[in-house]
Structures are given as C-alpha cells and as structure tokens.
C-alpha cells in the first residue's frame, strides 16, 4: 500500500464523516427547535408533490435501446418522473431568480 492508497482511504473516511455530520447535526438542531421541523417537512412535502405530478405525466415507453440496460416500463416511468421533476425545479428556481432581480430593480 503506497501513499496514494492511504490518501484515498483518508479522503473516503472524511467524506463519510462529513456526510454523517451533514445529516446528524441538523436533526439535533431541529429537536431543540420543533418549528424548524415543520418548515423542513413542508419543503419535503412540496418535493414529494412535485415528484408525484411529474411521475404522473411522464411516459412509460420502453425503446429498443433501453432493453440492453434492462430498463422496463416501471423504471422508465420513474426516470421520466425524475427528469421532469428536475426540469420543473430548474424552471421554478430560474423564475425565483428573475422575480427577485426584477423586484429589486423596481424598488
């Protein structure tokens, strides 16, 4: 095992620790302030609703090129829902940016 392997294992460990800290510390902070959990729950609910709408309008067609990757109708519909959700969230974010800039310019 050379120095590069050691550095990779250290970076893997630090990445996992940072990921765990990013999950655990907000939960600890939310326990002390329950109102913040309501806001987080509302945001999560909004994402679930956007996904369900996106999933409902996405197609489930399976093309011949999908078969080599073993993608069936269900997975195709799920992927389509995720892509549509990504597009919708991008449009919402860009709309928010434009709205913020226009409202700043008017004030």
PyMOL commands that set and color helices and strands:
alter all, ss='L'
color gray80, all
select helices_A, chain A and resi 3-32+34-57+64-67+73-106
alter helices_A, ss='H'
color red, helices_A
deselect
rebuild
show_as cartoon
